[in-house]
């Protein structure tokens, strides 16, 4: 009886026949991750993951029973992104990016302070200017939202 122990496939892709290994033959280790909790905590966790790995958000919803946000992610654990500092946006662009991401949802001035990284005086001036221009709405003291 002939032994087939000496015959090794060129890769583990499952393709039939002898062929040279190609990029399509390799499967990258990808894990599924679920992040849940408050909006700010979820965004911080996703940002931390994205600083090291290629992360894609597959689904996001809000749990009706607890009110917590739930994010389903996939992360490519082989691909480690080099850190490249993003361009610094204007204070107005930073605030609008936060509010546009959550259209119709009230966000506190404290959350905007954390999300944008602006100092308190700059944020206050920016919120006042955007409210006066009609870009955003002040719904309560220290609470803002963008309707559309």
C-alpha positions in Angstrom: 0.0 0.0 0.0 1.4 3.4 -0.9 1.8 6.0 1.8 0.4 9.5 1.2 2.1 11.0 4.3 4.8 12.6 2.0 2.2 14.5 0.0 1.5 17.8 1.6 -0.8 20.4 0.1 0.8 23.8 -0.6 -1.7 25.5 1.7 -4.7 24.8 3.9 -7.4 26.6 1.8 -9.2 23.4 0.9 -8.8 23.8 -2.8 -8.5 20.5 -4.7 -5.4 19.8 -6.7 -1.9 21.1 -6.6 -1.6 24.9 -6.8 0.7 27.6 -5.6 -0.3 29.3 -2.4 -1.9 32.7 -3.1 -3.4 35.5 -0.9 -6.9 34.0 -1.4 -5.7 30.8 0.2 -5.0 32.4 3.6 -7.8 33.1 6.0 -7.0 35.8 8.5 -8.0 35.3 12.1 -11.1 37.4 12.6 -13.0 37.6 15.9 -16.5 38.8 16.6 -16.8 41.2 19.5 -19.8 42.6 21.2 -19.6 45.9 23.0 -22.5 47.1 25.2 -23.1 49.8 27.6 -23.5 53.6 27.5 -22.8 55.4 24.3 -19.6 57.1 25.5 -18.2 53.8 26.9 -19.0 51.9 23.7 -17.3 54.6 21.5 -14.3 54.6 23.7 -14.0 50.8 23.6 -14.4 50.8 19.8 -11.8 53.6 19.4 -9.3 51.7 21.5 -9.8 48.6 19.4 -9.5 50.6 16.2 -6.2 52.1 17.4 -4.7 48.7 17.1 -6.8 46.5 14.7 -9.0 46.8 11.7 -12.5 46.9 13.2 -15.8 46.9 11.3 -19.1 47.6 12.9 -21.5 45.0 11.6 -24.7 45.8 13.6 -25.7 48.4 16.2 -28.9 48.7 18.2 -30.3 49.8 21.5 -31.6 47.2 23.9 -35.2 48.2 24.7 -35.1 46.6 28.2 -32.0 48.2 29.5 -31.5 51.2 27.1 -27.9 50.2 26.6 -26.3 50.4 23.2 -25.0 47.1 21.7 -22.4 47.0 18.9 -21.5 43.8 17.0 -18.0 44.1 15.6 -15.5 42.1 13.7 -11.8 42.6 14.3 -8.9 41.4 12.1 -6.3 40.4 14.6 -3.4 40.1 12.2 -3.6 43.5 10.6 -2.3 46.0 13.1 -2.8 49.5 11.9 0.1 51.9 12.5 -1.0 54.9 14.5 -1.4 58.0 12.4 -2.7 61.0 14.2 -5.9 62.2 12.6 -6.0 65.8 11.4 -7.2 68.2 14.1 -10.7 69.4 13.2 -12.0 72.8 13.9 -14.0 73.0 17.1 -17.2 73.5 15.1 -16.4 70.4 13.0 -15.7 68.3 16.1 -19.0 69.3 17.8 -21.0 68.8 14.6 -19.4 65.4 14.0 -20.5 64.2 17.5 -24.1 65.6 17.1 -24.5 64.5 13.5 -23.6 60.9 14.6 -26.6 61.0 17.0 -29.2 63.0 15.2 -32.2 63.7 17.4 -30.5 62.5 20.6 -29.6 64.8 23.4 -25.9 65.0 24.3 -24.7 66.7 27.4 -22.0 69.4 27.3 -19.9 67.1 29.5 -20.1 64.3 26.9 -19.2 66.7 24.1 -16.2 67.9 26.2 -14.9 64.3 26.5 -15.7 63.3 22.9 -14.2 66.4 21.2 -11.2 66.9 23.6 -11.8 70.7 23.5 -11.2 72.8 26.6 -14.3 74.0 28.4 -14.2 77.7 27.2 -13.7 76.7 23.5 -16.5 74.2 23.7 -18.9 76.7 25.4 -18.1 79.4 22.8 -18.5 76.8 19.9 -21.9 75.6 21.3 -23.1 79.2 21.7 -22.1 80.1 18.1 -23.6 76.9 16.6 -26.9 77.5 18.6 -27.1 81.1 17.5 -26.5 80.1 13.9 -29.4 77.5 14.1 -27.1 74.6 13.4 -27.9 72.8 16.7 -30.6 73.1 19.3 -30.1 73.7 23.0 -32.9 71.6 24.6 -32.0 72.1 28.2 -29.2 73.7 30.2 -26.0 71.8 29.1 -28.0 69.5 26.7 -27.7 69.8 22.9 -28.9 68.0 19.8 -29.0 68.2 16.1 -32.4 67.4 14.5 -31.5 66.8 10.9 
